[in-house]
Amino acid sequence: MGLKDPSSQYSYILSGQAKTMAETGYYFVIAFVLSITFMYLILAAQFESWTQPAAILMALPVTIPFGLLSLVLFRTPMDIYAMFGLFMLVGIVKKNGILQVDATNQLRARG
C-alpha cells in the first residue's frame, strides 16, 4: 500500500551540447513555420491567387520526412549543417513547384 513510483524521484536537465542542440531544434521549427507562412504570402502576391501557392506548397510536407530519411540512410548526424540542408531542400522543392505552376499558367494562356 503506499508504494511510490521510483521513476518520480529522478529528473533530467539538458546541459552542454545537448542543451544547445535542443535550443537549435526549437528555433529551427519556429523558423521553418515562419518561412512557410512568408513563402505562402509572397507566392499569393506573385501569382495574385490564394489557391496556386497552396498547390505549390503541397509538396513541402513530403520534403522533410524524405530529407530526414536520407540523413538516416547516409548515416549523417542531425547537426546545424543538416538543418541548413533541409532548409535548402525546401527552397528547391518550392522553386520546382513555382516553375511547374508558371509553365501551366503559360500553357493555359496560350489555349
N, CA, C and O atoms as a printed pandas DataFrame, in Angstrom:
     atom_number atom_name residue_name chain_id  residue_number  x_coord  y_coord  z_coord
0              1         N          MET        A               1    0.837   -1.175    0.000
1              2        CA          MET        A               1    0.000    0.000    0.000
2              3         C          MET        A               1    0.882    1.237    0.000
3              4         O          MET        A               1    1.911    0.925    0.598
4              5         N          GLY        A               2    0.927    2.180   -0.299
5              6        CA          GLY        A               2    1.794    3.319   -0.144
6              7         C          GLY        A               2    3.092    3.226   -0.945
7              8         O          GLY        A               2    4.045    3.939   -0.629
8              9         N          LEU        A               3    3.164    2.370   -1.974
9             10        CA          LEU        A               3    4.382    2.298   -2.787
10            11         C          LEU        A               3    4.445    3.501   -3.713
11            12         O          LEU        A               3    3.453    3.869   -4.343
12            13         N          LYS        A               4    5.611    4.103   -3.788
13            14        CA          LYS        A               4    5.807    5.245   -4.674
14            15         C          LYS        A               4    6.384    4.771   -5.994
15            16         O          LYS        A               4    7.092    3.766   -6.055
16            17         N          ASP        A               5    6.078    5.492   -7.026
17            18        CA          ASP        A               5    6.677    5.199   -8.321
18            19         C          ASP        A               5    8.143    5.608   -8.253
19            20         O          ASP        A               5    8.426    6.786   -8.036
20            21         N          PRO        A               6    9.092    4.680   -8.430
21            22        CA          PRO        A               6   10.506    5.026   -8.294
22            23         C          PRO        A               6   10.982    6.023   -9.353
23            24         O          PRO        A               6   11.951    6.748   -9.128
24            25         N          SER        A               7   10.309    6.064  -10.500
25            26        CA          SER        A               7   10.759    6.980  -11.550
26            27         C          SER        A               7   10.442    8.431  -11.217
27            28         O          SER        A               7   11.015    9.334  -11.828
28            29         N          SER        A               8    9.552    8.679  -10.273
29            30        CA          SER        A               8    9.200   10.057   -9.935
30            31         C          SER        A               8   10.290   10.749   -9.115
31            32         O          SER        A               8   10.235   11.962   -8.911
32            33         N          GLN        A               9   11.263   10.000   -8.654
33            34        CA          GLN        A               9   12.334   10.590   -7.860
34            35         C          GLN        A               9   13.459   11.139   -8.724
35            36         O          GLN        A               9   14.347   11.831   -8.225
36            37         N          TYR        A              10   13.428   10.837   -9.996
37            38        CA          TYR        A              10   14.520   11.233  -10.882
38            39         C          TYR        A              10   14.034   12.276  -11.870
39            40         O          TYR        A              10   12.867   12.303  -12.263
40            41         N          SER        A              11   14.938   13.108  -12.247
41            42        CA          SER        A              11   14.657   14.085  -13.294
42            43         C          SER        A              11   15.928   14.297  -14.099
43            44         O          SER        A              11   17.000   13.831  -13.714
44            45         N          TYR        A              12   15.807   14.983  -15.188
45            46        CA          TYR        A              12   16.984   15.262  -16.011
46            47         C          TYR        A              12   16.959   16.711  -16.466
47            48         O          TYR        A              12   15.904   17.334  -16.585
48            49         N          ILE        A              13   18.129   17.216  -16.709
49            50        CA          ILE        A              13   18.295   18.572  -17.206
50            51         C          ILE        A              13   19.315   18.506  -18.330
51            52         O          ILE        A              13   20.410   17.971  -18.158
52            53         N          LEU        A              14   18.951   19.051  -19.473
53            54        CA          LEU        A              14   19.887   19.087  -20.584
54            55         C          LEU        A              14   20.943   20.149  -20.315
55            56         O          LEU        A              14   20.638   21.243  -19.841
56            57         N          SER        A              15   22.182   19.810  -20.624
57            58        CA          SER        A              15   23.258   20.783  -20.463
58            59         C          SER        A              15   24.284   20.569  -21.562
59            60         O          SER        A              15   24.299   19.534  -22.227
60            61         N          GLY        A              16   25.121   21.541  -21.736
61            62        CA          GLY        A              16   26.192   21.440  -22.721
62            63         C          GLY        A              16   25.668   21.377  -24.144
63            64         O          GLY        A              16   24.779   22.140  -24.522
64            65         N          GLN        A              17   26.227   20.455  -24.937
65            66        CA          GLN        A              17   25.842   20.331  -26.337
66            67         C          GLN        A              17   24.403   19.874  -26.498
67            68         O          GLN        A              17   23.736   20.271  -27.454
68            69         N          ALA        A              18   23.913   19.053  -25.588
69            70        CA          ALA        A              18   22.519   18.602  -25.665
70            71         C          ALA        A              18   21.562   19.778  -25.508
71            72         O          ALA        A              18   20.551   19.852  -26.207
72            73         N          LYS        A              19   21.873   20.697  -24.595
73            74        CA          LYS        A              19   21.035   21.874  -24.404
74            75         C          LYS        A              19   21.072   22.762  -25.648
75            76         O          LYS        A              19   20.041   23.272  -26.087
76            77         N          THR        A              20   22.258   22.938  -26.204
77            78        CA          THR        A              20   22.410   23.757  -27.406
78            79         C          THR        A              20   21.644   23.143  -28.573
79            80         O          THR        A              20   20.988   23.854  -29.334
80            81         N          MET        A              21   21.729   21.818  -28.710
81            82        CA          MET        A              21   21.016   21.148  -29.797
82            83         C          MET        A              21   19.508   21.233  -29.612
83            84         O          MET        A              21   18.780   21.398  -30.591
84            85         N          ALA        A              22   19.028   21.126  -28.387
85            86        CA          ALA        A              22   17.593   21.250  -28.127
86            87         C          ALA        A              22   17.105   22.656  -28.466
87            88         O          ALA        A              22   16.038   22.814  -29.059
88            89         N          GLU        A              23   17.870   23.668  -28.100
89            90        CA          GLU        A              23   17.502   25.047  -28.431
90            91         C          GLU        A              23   17.532   25.255  -29.940
91            92         O          GLU        A              23   16.650   25.909  -30.497
92            93         N          THR        A              24   18.540   24.702  -30.599
93            94        CA          THR        A              24   18.656   24.839  -32.043
94            95         C          THR        A              24   17.471   24.191  -32.740
95            96         O          THR        A              24   16.926   24.758  -33.687
96            97         N          GLY        A              25   17.066   23.011  -32.286
97            98        CA          GLY        A              25   15.906   22.336  -32.869
98            99         C          GLY        A              25   14.628   23.125  -32.679
99           100         O          GLY        A              25   13.796   23.189  -33.585
100          101         N          TYR        A              26   14.462   23.726  -31.515
101          102        CA          TYR        A              26   13.282   24.538  -31.236
102          103         C          TYR        A              26   13.224   25.743  -32.180
103          104         O          TYR        A              26   12.182   26.026  -32.771
104          105         N          TYR        A              27   14.337   26.440  -32.314
105          106        CA          TYR        A              27   14.366   27.607  -33.192
106          107         C          TYR        A              27   14.262   27.212  -34.660
107          108         O          TYR        A              27   13.757   27.988  -35.470
108          109         N          PHE        A              28   14.733   26.017  -35.015
109          110        CA          PHE        A              28   14.586   25.516  -36.381
110          111         C          PHE        A              28   13.112   25.360  -36.720
111          112         O          PHE        A              28   12.680   25.753  -37.804
112          113         N          VAL        A              29   12.338   24.792  -35.807
113          114        CA          VAL        A              29   10.906   24.593  -36.052
114          115         C          VAL        A              29   10.201   25.936  -36.192
115          116         O          VAL        A              29    9.354   26.102  -37.070
116          117         N          ILE        A              30   10.539   26.887  -35.342
117          118        CA          ILE        A              30    9.927   28.224  -35.438
118          119         C          ILE        A              30   10.286   28.874  -36.770
119          120         O          ILE        A              30    9.415   29.423  -37.445
120          121         N          ALA        A              31   11.553   28.816  -37.150
121          122        CA          ALA        A              31   11.986   29.411  -38.416
122          123         C          ALA        A              31   11.317   28.715  -39.600
123          124         O          ALA        A              31   10.955   29.364  -40.582
124          125         N          PHE        A              32   11.156   27.403  -39.506
125          126        CA          PHE        A              32   10.536   26.651  -40.595
126          127         C          PHE        A              32    9.075   27.051  -40.776
127          128         O          PHE        A              32    8.630   27.264  -41.904
128          129         N          VAL        A              33    8.330   27.153  -39.688
129          130        CA          VAL        A              33    6.915   27.546  -39.766
130          131         C          VAL        A              33    6.781   28.970  -40.293
131          132         O          VAL        A              33    5.923   29.246  -41.131
132          133         N          LEU        A              34    7.627   29.871  -39.803
133          134        CA          LEU        A              34    7.574   31.251  -40.297
134          135         C          LEU        A              34    7.950   31.336  -41.773
135          136         O          LEU        A              34    7.354   32.115  -42.517
136          137         N          SER        A              35    8.926   30.546  -42.204
137          138        CA          SER        A              35    9.334   30.594  -43.612
138          139         C          SER        A              35    8.215   30.094  -44.514
139          140         O          SER        A              35    8.001   30.652  -45.590
140          141         N          ILE        A              36    7.495   29.048  -44.097
141          142        CA          ILE        A              36    6.379   28.560  -44.910
142          143         C          ILE        A              36    5.277   29.606  -44.981
143          144         O          ILE        A              36    4.675   29.804  -46.037
144          145         N          THR        A              37    5.009   30.280  -43.863
145          146        CA          THR        A              37    3.993   31.332  -43.851
146          147         C          THR        A              37    4.370   32.467  -44.796
147          148         O          THR        A              37    3.540   32.924  -45.583
148          149         N          PHE        A              38    5.610   32.918  -44.722
149          150        CA          PHE        A              38    6.045   34.010  -45.594
150          151         C          PHE        A              38    6.111   33.564  -47.056
151          152         O          PHE        A              38    5.807   34.348  -47.955
152          153         N          MET        A              39    6.506   32.307  -47.300
153          154        CA          MET        A              39    6.508   31.801  -48.674
154          155         C          MET        A              39    5.104   31.857  -49.259
155          156         O          MET        A              39    4.913   32.282  -50.398
156          157         N          TYR        A              40    4.125   31.426  -48.469
157          158        CA          TYR        A              40    2.744   31.433  -48.952
158          159         C          TYR        A              40    2.288   32.850  -49.278
159          160         O          TYR        A              40    1.680   33.082  -50.323
160          161         N          LEU        A              41    2.575   33.793  -48.395
161          162        CA          LEU        A              41    2.136   35.168  -48.631
162          163         C          LEU        A              41    2.824   35.789  -49.843
163          164         O          LEU        A              41    2.187   36.504  -50.617
164          165         N          ILE        A              42    4.100   35.526  -50.014
165          166        CA          ILE        A              42    4.824   36.070  -51.170
166          167         C          ILE        A              42    4.320   35.447  -52.461
167          168         O          ILE        A              42    4.150   36.141  -53.463
168          169         N          LEU        A              43    4.081   34.138  -52.442
169          170        CA          LEU        A              43    3.565   33.475  -53.638
170          171         C          LEU        A              43    2.145   33.930  -53.962
171          172         O          LEU        A              43    1.785   34.047  -55.134
172          173         N          ALA        A              44    1.340   34.187  -52.938
173          174        CA          ALA        A              44   -0.014   34.692  -53.173
174          175         C          ALA        A              44    0.041   36.059  -53.854
175          176         O          ALA        A              44   -0.768   36.350  -54.735
176          177         N          ALA        A              45    0.980   36.885  -53.449
177          178        CA          ALA        A              45    1.134   38.193  -54.099
178          179         C          ALA        A              45    1.678   38.041  -55.522
179          180         O          ALA        A              45    1.265   38.763  -56.429
180          181         N          GLN        A              46    2.591   37.112  -55.707
181          182        CA          GLN        A              46    3.212   36.919  -57.022
182          183         C          GLN        A              46    2.211   36.377  -58.044
183          184         O          GLN        A              46    2.144   36.869  -59.170
184          185         N          PHE        A              47    1.440   35.371  -57.653
185          186        CA          PHE        A              47    0.502   34.759  -58.585
186          187         C          PHE        A              47   -0.887   35.391  -58.536
187          188         O          PHE        A              47   -1.760   35.022  -59.322
188          189         N          GLU        A              48   -1.103   36.338  -57.621
189          190        CA          GLU        A              48   -2.390   37.001  -57.442
190          191         C          GLU        A              48   -3.509   35.973  -57.292
191          192         O          GLU        A              48   -4.578   36.097  -57.892
192          193         N          SER        A              49   -3.240   34.975  -56.491
193          194        CA          SER        A              49   -4.187   33.890  -56.252
194          195         C          SER        A              49   -3.909   33.296  -54.880
195          196         O          SER        A              49   -2.776   33.321  -54.400
196          197         N          TRP        A              50   -4.953   32.762  -54.255
197          198        CA          TRP        A              50   -4.763   32.102  -52.965
198          199         C          TRP        A              50   -4.632   30.594  -53.142
199          200         O          TRP        A              50   -4.133   29.913  -52.245
200          201         N          THR        A              51   -5.068   30.060  -54.275
201          202        CA          THR        A              51   -5.037   28.607  -54.464
202          203         C          THR        A              51   -3.739   28.106  -55.089
203          204         O          THR        A              51   -3.269   27.026  -54.733
204          205         N          GLN        A              52   -3.157   28.856  -56.000
205          206        CA          GLN        A              52   -1.929   28.392  -56.648
206          207         C          GLN        A              52   -0.761   28.256  -55.673
207          208         O          GLN        A              52   -0.015   27.282  -55.781
208          209         N          PRO        A              53   -0.559   29.177  -54.727
209          210        CA          PRO        A              53    0.503   28.952  -53.736
210          211         C          PRO        A              53    0.255   27.709  -52.885
211          212         O          PRO        A              53    1.198   27.023  -52.490
212          213         N          ALA        A              54   -1.011   27.424  -52.606
213          214        CA          ALA        A              54   -1.315   26.206  -51.848
214          215         C          ALA        A              54   -0.909   24.973  -52.640
215          216         O          ALA        A              54   -0.403   24.005  -52.071
216          217         N          ALA        A              55   -1.129   25.005  -53.951
217          218        CA          ALA        A              55   -0.715   23.879  -54.796
218          219         C          ALA        A              55    0.803   23.732  -54.805
219          220         O          ALA        A              55    1.318   22.615  -54.815
220          221         N          ILE        A              56    1.508   24.836  -54.800
221          222        CA          ILE        A              56    2.976   24.794  -54.784
222          223         C          ILE        A              56    3.479   24.237  -53.461
223          224         O          ILE        A              56    4.388   23.407  -53.440
224          225         N          LEU        A              57    2.893   24.688  -52.361
225          226        CA          LEU        A              57    3.370   24.292  -51.041
226          227         C          LEU        A              57    2.866   22.917  -50.605
227          228         O          LEU        A              57    3.245   22.442  -49.534
228          229         N          MET        A              58    2.019   22.268  -51.406
229          230        CA          MET        A              58    1.537   20.937  -51.060
230          231         C          MET        A              58    2.660   19.897  -51.078
231          232         O          MET        A              58    2.529   18.843  -50.455
232          233         N          ALA        A              59    3.741   20.172  -51.771
233          234        CA          ALA        A              59    4.863   19.226  -51.827
234          235         C          ALA        A              59    5.755   19.328  -50.593
235          236         O          ALA        A              59    6.552   18.423  -50.346
236          237         N          LEU        A              60    5.646   20.388  -49.824
237          238        CA          LEU        A              60    6.537   20.585  -48.682
238          239         C          LEU        A              60    6.352   19.574  -47.549
239          240         O          LEU        A              60    7.352   19.176  -46.951
240          241         N          PRO        A              61    5.141   19.138  -47.219
241          242        CA          PRO        A              61    5.030   18.161  -46.132
242          243         C          PRO        A              61    5.755   16.840  -46.408
243          244         O          PRO        A              61    6.133   16.136  -45.471
244          245         N          VAL        A              62    5.947   16.505  -47.671
245          246        CA          VAL        A              62    6.647   15.267  -48.023
246          247         C          VAL        A              62    8.166   15.475  -48.008
247          248         O          VAL        A              62    8.928   14.517  -47.876
248          249         N          THR        A              63    8.589   16.707  -48.140
249          250        CA          THR        A              63   10.011   17.004  -48.276
250          251         C          THR        A              63   10.801   16.664  -47.021
251          252         O          THR        A              63   11.832   15.998  -47.109
252          253         N          ILE        A              64   10.348   17.098  -45.875
253          254        CA          ILE        A              64   11.098   16.916  -44.630
254          255         C          ILE        A              64   11.251   15.444  -44.247
255          256         O          ILE        A              64   12.363   15.033  -43.913
256          257         N          PRO        A              65   10.182   14.619  -44.278
257          258        CA          PRO        A              65   10.398   13.208  -43.917
258          259         C          PRO        A              65   11.399   12.492  -44.825
259          260         O          PRO        A              65   12.210   11.696  -44.353
260          261         N          PHE        A              66   11.339   12.778  -46.125
261          262        CA          PHE        A              66   12.285   12.123  -47.017
262          263         C          PHE        A              66   13.689   12.702  -46.875
263          264         O          PHE        A              66   14.674   11.996  -47.088
264          265         N          GLY        A              67   13.787   13.982  -46.516
265          266        CA          GLY        A              67   15.099   14.547  -46.204
266          267         C          GLY        A              67   15.699   13.896  -44.968
267          268         O          GLY        A              67   16.889   13.586  -44.936
268          269         N          LEU        A              68   14.871   13.692  -43.951
269          270        CA          LEU        A              68   15.346   13.014  -42.738
270          271         C          LEU        A              68   15.685   11.555  -43.017
271          272         O          LEU        A              68   16.646   11.023  -42.461
272          273         N          LEU        A              69   14.897   10.902  -43.881
273          274        CA          LEU        A              69   15.194    9.521  -44.252
274          275         C          LEU        A              69   16.544    9.423  -44.950
275          276         O          LEU        A              69   17.300    8.482  -44.709
276          277         N          SER        A              70   16.854   10.387  -45.814
277          278        CA          SER        A              70   18.156   10.370  -46.479
278          279         C          SER        A              70   19.293   10.587  -45.484
279          280         O          SER        A              70   20.375   10.022  -45.649
280          281         N          LEU        A              71   19.058   11.404  -44.450
281          282        CA          LEU        A              71   20.070   11.569  -43.411
282          283         C          LEU        A              71   20.322   10.252  -42.683
283          284         O          LEU        A              71   21.464    9.917  -42.369
284          285         N          VAL        A              72   19.251    9.510  -42.420
285          286        CA          VAL        A              72   19.394    8.220  -41.744
286          287         C          VAL        A              72   20.116    7.220  -42.644
287          288         O          VAL        A              72   21.012    6.507  -42.193
288          289         N          LEU        A              73   19.723    7.171  -43.922
289          290        CA          LEU        A              73   20.333    6.202  -44.837
290          291         C          LEU        A              73   21.817    6.462  -45.053
291          292         O          LEU        A              73   22.602    5.524  -45.189
292          293         N          PHE        A              74   22.199    7.724  -45.085
293          294        CA          PHE        A              74   23.608    8.057  -45.285
294          295         C          PHE        A              74   24.355    8.229  -43.964
295          296         O          PHE        A              74   25.522    8.620  -43.945
296          297         N          ARG        A              75   23.663    7.931  -42.852
297          298        CA          ARG        A              75   24.251    7.998  -41.509
298          299         C          ARG        A              75   24.891    9.361  -41.228
299          300         O          ARG        A              75   26.021    9.460  -40.749
300          301         N          THR        A              76   24.137   10.387  -41.541
301          302        CA          THR        A              76   24.585   11.760  -41.327
302          303         C          THR        A              76   23.958   12.283  -40.038
303          304         O          THR        A              76   22.751   12.137  -39.847
304          305         N          PRO        A              77   24.741   12.885  -39.154
305          306        CA          PRO        A              77   24.155   13.401  -37.912
306          307         C          PRO        A              77   23.276   14.620  -38.175
307          308         O          PRO        A              77   23.491   15.372  -39.126
308          309         N          MET        A              78   22.293   14.793  -37.315
309          310        CA          MET        A              78   21.398   15.952  -37.427
310          311         C          MET        A              78   22.046   17.128  -36.710
311          312         O          MET        A              78   21.773   17.387  -35.538
312          313         N          ASP        A              79   22.902   17.828  -37.427
313          314        CA          ASP        A              79   23.578   18.982  -36.859
314          315         C          ASP        A              79   23.091   20.235  -37.579
315          316         O          ASP        A              79   22.141   20.184  -38.360
316          317         N          ILE        A              80   23.740   21.341  -37.313
317          318        CA          ILE        A              80   23.303   22.613  -37.892
318          319         C          ILE        A              80   23.433   22.611  -39.414
319          320         O          ILE        A              80   22.638   23.252  -40.102
320          321         N          TYR        A              81   24.425   21.898  -39.944
321          322        CA          TYR        A              81   24.606   21.830  -41.397
322          323         C          TYR        A              81   23.483   21.024  -42.040
323          324         O          TYR        A              81   23.027   21.358  -43.134
324          325         N          ALA        A              82   23.036   19.970  -41.370
325          326        CA          ALA        A              82   21.910   19.193  -41.879
326          327         C          ALA        A              82   20.638   20.034  -41.860
327          328         O          ALA        A              82   19.812   19.927  -42.767
328          329         N          MET        A              83   20.474   20.869  -40.837
329          330        CA          MET        A              83   19.297   21.740  -40.786
330          331         C          MET        A              83   19.324   22.756  -41.918
331          332         O          MET        A              83   18.292   23.025  -42.532
332          333         N          PHE        A              84   20.495   23.323  -42.201
333          334        CA          PHE        A              84   20.612   24.228  -43.344
334          335         C          PHE        A              84   20.290   23.493  -44.637
335          336         O          PHE        A              84   19.649   24.048  -45.529
336          337         N          GLY        A              85   20.729   22.260  -44.735
337          338        CA          GLY        A              85   20.434   21.456  -45.919
338          339         C          GLY        A              85   18.946   21.216  -46.084
339          340         O          GLY        A              85   18.434   21.239  -47.203
340          341         N          LEU        A              86   18.241   20.982  -44.972
341          342        CA          LEU        A              86   16.796   20.794  -45.053
342          343         C          LEU        A              86   16.097   22.083  -45.490
343          344         O          LEU        A              86   15.137   22.044  -46.259
344          345         N          PHE        A              87   16.582   23.215  -44.999
345          346        CA          PHE        A              87   16.032   24.494  -45.460
346          347         C          PHE        A              87   16.247   24.658  -46.964
347          348         O          PHE        A              87   15.343   25.083  -47.683
348          349         N          MET        A              88   17.439   24.320  -47.432
349          350        CA          MET        A              88   17.733   24.431  -48.865
350          351         C          MET        A              88   16.865   23.473  -49.676
351          352         O          MET        A              88   16.389   23.823  -50.756
352          353         N          LEU        A              89   16.662   22.270  -49.154
353          354        CA          LEU        A              89   15.809   21.302  -49.843
354          355         C          LEU        A              89   14.394   21.838  -49.995
355          356         O          LEU        A              89   13.786   21.695  -51.056
356          357         N          VAL        A              90   13.872   22.444  -48.961
357          358        CA          VAL        A              90   12.532   23.035  -49.036
358          359         C          VAL        A              90   12.500   24.139  -50.087
359          360         O          VAL        A              90   11.534   24.254  -50.841
360          361         N          GLY        A              91   13.549   24.945  -50.137
361          362        CA          GLY        A              91   13.622   26.007  -51.147
362          363         C          GLY        A              91   13.667   25.476  -52.561
363          364         O          GLY        A              91   13.044   26.044  -53.459
364          365         N          ILE        A              92   14.394   24.397  -52.771
365          366        CA          ILE        A              92   14.491   23.802  -54.105
366          367         C          ILE        A              92   13.152   23.202  -54.525
367          368         O          ILE        A              92   12.731   23.356  -55.671
368          369         N          VAL        A              93   12.493   22.525  -53.605
369          370        CA          VAL        A              93   11.187   21.943  -53.911
370          371         C          VAL        A              93   10.181   23.047  -54.214
371          372         O          VAL        A              93    9.369   22.913  -55.129
372          373         N          LYS        A              94   10.229   24.132  -53.455
373          374        CA          LYS        A              94    9.325   25.267  -53.702
374          375         C          LYS        A              94    9.589   25.876  -55.067
375          376         O          LYS        A              94    8.650   26.198  -55.796
376          377         N          LYS        A              95   10.855   26.038  -55.417
377          378        CA          LYS        A              95   11.210   26.616  -56.715
378          379         C          LYS        A              95   10.724   25.721  -57.849
379          380         O          LYS        A              95   10.245   26.216  -58.870
380          381         N          ASN        A              96   10.846   24.413  -57.677
381          382        CA          ASN        A              96   10.351   23.482  -58.684
382          383         C          ASN        A              96    8.839   23.629  -58.857
383          384         O          ASN        A              96    8.340   23.621  -59.983
384          385         N          GLY        A              97    8.119   23.763  -57.763
385          386        CA          GLY        A              97    6.676   23.958  -57.836
386          387         C          GLY        A              97    6.306   25.261  -58.522
387          388         O          GLY        A              97    5.341   25.313  -59.285
388          389         N          ILE        A              98    7.064   26.306  -58.255
389          390        CA          ILE        A              98    6.818   27.595  -58.915
390          391         C          ILE        A              98    6.981   27.463  -60.418
391          392         O          ILE        A              98    6.155   27.963  -61.181
392          393         N          LEU        A              99    8.043   26.792  -60.849
393          394        CA          LEU        A              99    8.278   26.618  -62.284
394          395         C          LEU        A              99    7.167   25.801  -62.930
395          396         O          LEU        A              99    6.748   26.105  -64.047
396          397         N          GLN        A             100    6.685   24.773  -62.247
397          398        CA          GLN        A             100    5.611   23.957  -62.807
398          399         C          GLN        A             100    4.306   24.741  -62.914
399          400         O          GLN        A             100    3.621   24.665  -63.934
400          401         N          VAL        A             101    3.960   25.485  -61.879
401          402        CA          VAL        A             101    2.723   26.267  -61.919
402          403         C          VAL        A             101    2.824   27.383  -62.952
403          404         O          VAL        A             101    1.847   27.674  -63.643
404          405         N          ASP        A             102    3.983   28.008  -63.066
405          406        CA          ASP        A             102    4.163   29.069  -64.054
406          407         C          ASP        A             102    4.061   28.507  -65.473
407          408         O          ASP        A             102    3.442   29.126  -66.338
408          409         N          ALA        A             103    4.655   27.356  -65.716
409          410        CA          ALA        A             103    4.548   26.735  -67.038
410          411         C          ALA        A             103    3.101   26.375  -67.351
411          412         O          ALA        A             103    2.647   26.539  -68.483
412          413         N          THR        A             104    2.382   25.887  -66.349
413          414        CA          THR        A             104    0.965   25.563  -66.546
414          415         C          THR        A             104    0.156   26.815  -66.851
415          416         O          THR        A             104   -0.727   26.784  -67.708
416          417         N          ASN        A             105    0.438   27.905  -66.168
417          418        CA          ASN        A             105   -0.263   29.171  -66.444
418          419         C          ASN        A             105    0.022   29.669  -67.842
419          420         O          ASN        A             105   -0.876   30.188  -68.506
420          421         N          GLN        A             106    1.252   29.524  -68.306
421          422        CA          GLN        A             106    1.589   29.946  -69.665
422          423         C          GLN        A             106    0.879   29.085  -70.706
423          424         O          GLN        A             106    0.402   29.601  -71.717
424          425         N          LEU        A             107    0.808   27.779  -70.466
425          426        CA          LEU        A             107    0.096   26.906  -71.406
426          427         C          LEU        A             107   -1.401   27.210  -71.415
427          428         O          LEU        A             107   -2.037   27.155  -72.467
428          429         N          ARG        A             108   -1.961   27.527  -70.258
429          430        CA          ARG        A             108   -3.380   27.890  -70.202
430          431         C          ARG        A             108   -3.629   29.201  -70.960
431          432         O          ARG        A             108   -4.652   29.351  -71.627
432          433         N          ALA        A             109   -2.691   30.145  -70.854
433          434        CA          ALA        A             109   -2.863   31.431  -71.542
434          435         C          ALA        A             109   -2.824   31.251  -73.066
435          436         O          ALA        A             109   -3.493   31.974  -73.804
436          437         N          ARG        A             110   -2.028   30.275  -73.524
437          438        CA          ARG        A             110   -1.968   30.012  -74.980
438          439         C          ARG        A             110   -3.195   29.269  -75.494
439          440         O          ARG        A             110   -3.509   29.315  -76.683
440          441         N          GLY        A             111   -3.875   28.593  -74.596
441          442        CA          GLY        A             111   -5.081   27.865  -75.013
442          443         C          GLY        A             111   -4.777   26.416  -75.029
443          444         O          GLY        A             111   -5.646   25.606  -75.351
